[in-house]
Amino acid sequence: MEIRKYIRTISFCVMFFMTLTMSAQLTVDSFSLRENDMSGMATGVTARDPNGDRCALIKVFAPQAEGFSFYGGATSGFLTTETHGNEIWVFAPSSAQTLTISHATFGRIEYEYPVALRKGATYELLLNVGSGRFVNINSTGMANARITINGKYVGETPIYNHYMPYGRYTIAAEKNFYEGETIISVGTNDNKEVRQVLVNMTDMSSHYGDVLVTVANKADIWFNGQNVGNGEWMTQLREGNYTVETRKADSDPSITTFTVVARRQNTIKANPPTQHTGWLSVYTRPRNVKALPYDLSETLTLPVGTYQISFSKKGYVTQNLEYTVRRNETTRDTVTLQRITYVKPLAFYFGGGYTIRSLSGLSAVVGAVYQRHDLQASYTFGLAESDAVYWEAT
């Protein structure tokens, strides 16, 4: 009993310590009115307080949008929320004075509004979970620059309220041959104010080359996870090494690595996708049959698909057949050609003619064919007298 009591005591202390630790993680870095943001007054926003008035809209920025709950006090209860990308929209009555925020992992915090909420107004709340800081990122030289942080794309400038865990980061900006890069460190000594990061960009067009990538069979060309062309892709890239992938239905993708040289036309013939194949094996009777357009003397390896083959041989009836070749499967068949029958098993015929010579006459013929036996009768009727014929005794 004493051991069990001791274990329960330890478990309670650990849970209490974890609760204190979790509760200490959540902090509000800033709360401010967004003067020019009319989201709270939009006609599609229908959240109302108990008196039927518009609620104040609080846009909460946090490292993640899932798992948070928001409580407005005994009179308001749990507040209506919506998720919009990385923002959590919280609708609070204008009479509310405090906001309780809870999360199963990050703990719980009770926050007192520094100002009185206004009906339909839009506010911004930066919610820190204790592992990083909020950063605003902008660029010089080119607006709407493409921003990557440690090689991962995060959006286009200007970027507001981007949460960055503690650590060291390389922030790169790129657009239309303009490039820039800066390295920052986010640490526990940073103040709660949103950090402003400005990436200076310069013209780097002299380091770019024209690129033409082609591939056979009009295959799709993929670059950096995007489909950039079908059979052909023209672009400009910074000098260096790159990789493209070619894809096509019923085929295995292929990879092509190439090098771009600045201020030059770089033409790359990409490796086509490897088509899925199967086998076709056809035995014919007789053996020396023409099978157009293929030679079926051996098993054929063919791309998957449907094929039409014409089987022919002199003295035999031609056959046209269709075969479907499937991936890694052998399609087998035996084709027997039938001989052509030249003599009909049963037939009847008749005819007549006129002979024009010194001995003219009419001729008639009638006959029948049965099982290759021909029975025929004919008669000739002369129209002029024949020469006299004398019989002599010997």
C-alpha positions in Angstrom: 0.0 0.0 0.0 2.8 2.4 0.9 4.5 1.7 -2.5 1.3 2.4 -4.4 0.8 5.6 -2.4 4.4 6.6 -3.2 3.9 6.0 -6.9 0.7 8.0 -7.0 2.4 10.9 -5.2 5.2 10.8 -7.8 2.8 10.6 -10.7 0.8 13.6 -9.3 4.0 15.7 -8.9 5.2 14.8 -12.5 1.8 15.7 -13.9 1.6 19.0 -11.9 5.1 19.9 -13.1 4.2 19.1 -16.7 1.1 21.3 -16.4 3.1 24.2 -15.1 5.7 23.7 -17.9 2.9 23.6 -20.5 1.1 26.6 -19.1 4.3 28.6 -19.2 4.7 28.0 -23.0 1.8 30.1 -24.3 2.3 33.9 -24.5 0.8 36.7 -26.4 3.5 38.6 -28.2 1.2 41.4 -29.4 -2.4 42.5 -29.7 -3.4 45.3 -32.0 -6.2 46.8 -34.1 -6.0 46.3 -37.8 -7.3 49.7 -38.9 -7.6 49.0 -42.6 -8.9 45.4 -42.3 -12.7 45.3 -42.8 -13.0 41.5 -42.5 -15.1 41.8 -39.4 -17.7 43.9 -41.3 -17.9 41.7 -44.3 -21.4 40.5 -45.3 -20.3 36.9 -45.2 -19.3 37.2 -41.5 -22.5 36.3 -39.5 -21.1 35.7 -36.0 -23.2 37.7 -33.5 -23.1 38.3 -29.8 -26.1 37.4 -27.5 -27.6 40.8 -28.2 -27.5 40.3 -32.0 -24.7 42.7 -32.6 -21.6 41.9 -34.6 -18.7 40.3 -32.8 -15.2 41.6 -32.9 -13.0 39.5 -35.1 -9.6 38.5 -33.7 -7.2 37.0 -36.2 -4.9 34.7 -34.2 -1.5 33.9 -35.7 0.2 30.8 -34.3 2.8 28.2 -35.4 -0.2 25.9 -36.2 -3.9 26.4 -36.7 -5.0 23.1 -35.2 -5.8 22.1 -31.6 -6.6 25.5 -30.0 -9.8 26.3 -28.2 -10.9 29.8 -27.1 -13.1 30.6 -24.2 -14.6 34.1 -23.6 -15.8 33.7 -20.1 -19.0 32.7 -18.3 -21.2 35.0 -20.3 -19.7 34.1 -23.7 -18.6 30.5 -23.3 -16.6 28.9 -26.0 -16.2 31.3 -28.9 -16.9 30.7 -32.6 -13.8 30.1 -34.6 -12.8 29.6 -38.3 -9.6 28.5 -39.9 -8.2 30.6 -42.8 -4.9 29.2 -43.9 -2.4 29.9 -41.1 -4.9 32.2 -39.3 -7.5 31.3 -36.7 -10.4 33.7 -36.8 -12.0 34.1 -33.3 -15.3 36.0 -32.9 -15.6 37.6 -29.5 -18.5 39.8 -28.1 -17.5 43.4 -27.7 -18.3 43.2 -24.0 -15.6 40.5 -23.5 -12.6 41.5 -21.3 -10.6 38.2 -21.2 -9.7 35.4 -23.6 -8.7 31.9 -22.4 -6.6 30.0 -24.9 -6.0 26.2 -24.4 -4.0 23.6 -26.3 -3.4 19.9 -25.3 0.4 20.3 -26.0 1.2 24.0 -25.4 -0.9 24.5 -22.3 -3.4 27.2 -21.2 -3.2 31.0 -20.9 -5.8 33.6 -19.7 -5.3 36.9 -21.6 -6.8 40.2 -20.7 -7.5 42.5 -23.6 -5.5 45.7 -23.4 -8.3 47.7 -25.1 -12.1 47.6 -25.2 -13.2 45.5 -28.2 -15.3 47.3 -30.8 -18.3 45.7 -32.7 -17.2 44.5 -36.1 -13.6 45.6 -35.7 -10.7 43.4 -36.7 -7.8 42.7 -34.4 -4.5 40.8 -34.7 -3.1 38.5 -31.9 0.3 36.9 -32.2 0.3 33.7 -30.1 3.7 32.3 -29.2 4.1 28.7 -28.1 7.5 29.4 -26.5 9.7 27.9 -29.1 10.3 30.8 -31.6 9.5 34.3 -32.8 7.3 36.0 -35.4 9.1 37.5 -38.4 8.0 39.9 -41.2 10.0 39.4 -44.4 10.3 41.9 -47.3 12.6 42.5 -50.2 14.3 45.4 -52.0 14.8 45.8 -55.8 11.8 43.6 -56.7 8.3 43.3 -55.2 6.5 40.0 -54.8 9.8 38.1 -54.7 9.8 34.4 -54.1 11.0 33.6 -50.6 12.6 30.4 -49.4 13.8 29.7 -45.9 16.5 27.1 -45.7 15.5 26.0 -49.2 11.8 25.7 -48.5 9.3 27.9 -50.3 7.2 30.0 -47.9 5.5 32.6 -50.1 6.0 35.9 -51.8 7.0 39.3 -50.3 5.8 40.9 -48.2 5.3 38.1 -45.7 3.8 39.0 -42.4 3.7 37.2 -39.0 5.7 34.1 -40.1 6.6 32.0 -37.1 10.2 30.8 -37.0 11.4 28.4 -34.3 14.6 29.1 -32.5 17.6 28.5 -34.8 19.7 29.8 -37.7 18.1 30.4 -41.1 19.1 31.4 -44.6 16.4 33.5 -46.2 16.7 33.8 -50.0 14.7 36.0 -52.4 14.4 35.5 -56.2 12.5 37.0 -59.1 13.2 37.9 -62.7 17.0 37.5 -62.4 17.1 39.5 -59.2 18.4 37.5 -56.2 19.3 38.2 -52.6 20.1 36.3 -49.4 20.5 37.0 -45.7 21.2 34.8 -42.7 19.5 35.4 -39.4 19.4 33.7 -36.0 16.2 33.5 -33.9 17.0 33.1 -30.2 15.5 33.3 -26.8 17.0 36.7 -26.2 14.8 38.3 -28.9 12.1 40.6 -27.7 8.5 40.0 -28.3 8.1 42.5 -31.1 7.8 41.2 -34.6 11.2 41.0 -36.1 11.6 42.8 -39.5 13.8 41.1 -42.1 14.7 42.9 -45.3 16.4 40.9 -48.1 18.4 43.1 -50.5 18.2 41.9 -54.1 20.6 42.6 -57.0 20.5 42.0 -60.8 22.1 38.6 -61.5 21.1 38.3 -65.2 24.7 37.8 -66.2 24.7 34.5 -64.4 21.7 33.1 -66.3 21.6 31.0 -69.5 18.8 30.1 -72.0 17.6 26.6 -71.6 15.7 24.3 -74.0 14.7 20.9 -72.8 13.2 18.4 -75.3 12.0 14.8 -74.9 10.6 12.2 -77.3 7.1 11.0 -77.4 5.7 14.3 -76.1 6.4 13.2 -72.5 5.6 15.5 -69.6 8.6 17.4 -68.2 8.7 18.0 -64.4 11.0 20.5 -62.7 11.0 21.2 -59.0 7.8 19.3 -58.5 5.9 21.1 -61.2 4.8 20.1 -64.7 6.6 22.7 -66.9 6.1 21.3 -70.4 4.9 18.6 -72.8 7.7 17.4 -75.1 9.5 20.8 -74.8 10.3 23.3 -72.1 12.0 26.7 -72.7 13.2 28.8 -69.7 16.2 30.6 -68.3 18.1 29.2 -65.3 21.0 30.3 -63.2 24.3 28.7 -64.0 24.7 25.4 -62.1 23.4 21.8 -62.1 19.8 20.8 -62.4 17.6 17.8 -62.7 14.4 17.2 -64.7 12.1 14.2 -64.6 10.1 13.0 -67.6 6.8 11.2 -67.2 4.2 9.5 -69.4 1.3 7.1 -68.8 2.2 3.4 -68.9 5.9 4.3 -68.4 8.4 4.5 -65.6 9.8 8.1 -65.1 13.3 9.0 -66.2 15.8 11.4 -64.6 18.1 13.7 -66.6 20.8 15.9 -64.9 22.3 18.8 -66.9 24.5 21.8 -66.4 23.5 25.3 -67.3 26.3 27.6 -68.6 25.6 31.4 -68.2 25.1 33.6 -71.3 24.7 30.5 -73.6 21.9 28.5 -75.2 21.8 25.3 -73.3 19.9 22.5 -75.3 19.2 19.4 -73.3 17.7 16.2 -74.8 16.1 14.6 -71.8 15.8 10.8 -71.3 12.4 9.6 -72.3 10.3 7.6 -69.8 10.8 3.9 -70.0 7.6 2.4 -71.4 6.0 -0.5 -69.6 6.3 -3.6 -71.8 4.9 -7.1 -72.1 5.4 -10.1 -74.5 3.5 -11.5 -77.4 3.9 -15.1 -78.5 1.8 -16.4 -81.5 2.1 -19.9 -83.0 0.8 -20.3 -86.5 -0.3 -23.2 -88.7 1.3 -23.4 -91.2 4.6 -22.1 -89.7 5.8 -19.8 -92.5 2.9 -17.4 -92.4 3.4 -13.7 -92.9 2.4 -11.7 -89.8 2.4 -8.0 -90.8 3.8 -5.8 -89.5 5.8 -8.1 -87.2 8.0 -11.1 -87.4 6.5 -13.7 -85.1 9.2 -16.3 -85.5 10.2 -15.5 -81.9 8.4 -14.0 -78.8 8.1 -10.2 -79.2 8.7 -7.6 -76.5 6.3 -4.7 -77.0 5.1 -1.6 -75.2 1.8 -2.2 -73.4 -1.1 -1.4 -75.7 -3.3 -2.9 -78.5 -2.0 -4.3 -81.7 -3.6 -5.4 -85.0 -1.8 -8.2 -86.9 -2.7 -9.5 -90.4 -1.9 -13.2 -91.0 -1.6 -14.3 -94.6 -0.2 -17.0 -96.9 -0.7 -17.9 -100.5 -3.5 -20.5 -100.8 -5.0 -19.7 -97.4 -7.7 -17.3 -96.1 -6.2 -14.1 -94.5 -7.0 -13.4 -90.9 -6.9 -10.0 -89.1 -6.6 -10.3 -85.3 -6.2 -7.8 -82.4 -4.0 -8.5 -79.3 -3.7 -6.5 -76.0 -0.2 -6.5 -74.4 -0.2 -6.0 -70.7 2.7 -5.0 -68.4 5.0 -7.9 -67.5 2.6 -10.4 -69.0 2.8 -12.8 -72.0 -0.1 -12.8 -74.4 -0.2 -16.2 -76.2 -2.3 -17.4 -79.1 -2.4 -20.1 -81.9 -3.6 -19.1 -85.3 -4.7 -21.7 -87.8 -5.3 -20.5 -91.4 -7.9 -22.2 -93.5 -7.1 -23.3 -97.1 -8.9 -21.6 -99.9 -11.4 -24.1 -101.6 -11.1 -23.6 -105.4 -13.7 -26.3 -106.5 -17.1 -26.0 -105.0 -18.5 -29.2 -103.5 -21.8 -28.9 -105.6 -22.3 -26.8 -108.7 -24.3 -26.7 -112.0 -23.3 -24.9 -115.2 -24.4 -24.6 -118.8 -23.4 -22.6 -121.9 -23.5 -22.3 -125.6 -21.5 -21.0 -128.6 -21.4 -20.3 -132.3 -18.6 -21.5 -134.6 -17.7 -19.3 -137.6 -15.5 -21.2 -140.1 -16.0 -23.1 -143.3 -18.1 -25.5 -141.2 -20.2 -23.3 -139.0 -22.5 -24.5 -136.3 -24.1 -24.0 -132.9 -22.8 -25.8 -129.7 -24.4 -26.3 -126.3 -22.9 -27.6 -123.1 -24.4 -28.5 -119.8 -22.8 -30.1 -116.7 -22.6 -30.5 -112.9 -19.8 -30.7 -110.3 -20.2 -33.0 -107.3 -17.4 -33.7 -104.8 -14.7 -32.7 -107.4 -16.3 -35.0 -110.1 -17.3 -33.2 -113.3 -20.2 -34.6 -115.4 -20.7 -32.8 -118.7 -22.8 -33.2 -121.9 -22.4 -31.2 -125.2 -24.0 -31.1 -128.6 -23.0 -29.4 -131.8 -25.5 -28.6 -134.6 -24.0 -27.9 -138.0 -25.4 -25.1 -140.1 -23.6 -26.1 -143.4 -23.1 -29.4 -145.3 -20.0 -31.2 -144.6 -17.7 -32.7 -147.2 -18.7 -36.2 -148.6 -17.0 -39.0 -146.8 -16.4 -42.2 -148.6 -15.8 -45.6 -147.0 -13.3 -47.9 -148.7 -12.9 -51.5 -148.0 -9.4 -52.7 -147.4 
